């Protein structure tokens, strides 16, 4: 799993690419947390456009980034979710605490 970043004003976007499962979640988490700590953005956007598969580890990844970001006063949103990913996110209830960006 590769994570690319783009910082635009006060928003850090993490572009996720590949599968998110228990094998990849730890590496993704560490990569995103490192960039958040380094850049201290006001908002973290997680872009799922190129995520092909996600299991419950992805829900944990998003929830953990929400908790970590909250410590820094940073908001979190998710965007560009394929329908399978969006279904998992909605079933988990993440939409109650994290913004689901729609185009």
Buried (B, 14 or more C-beta within 10 A) or exposed (E): BEBEBEEEEEBBBBBBBBBBBEEBBEEBBEBBBEBBEEEEBEBBBBBBEBBEEBEBBBBBBBBBBBEBBEEEEBBBBBBBBBEEBBEBBEEBEBEEEBBEEEE
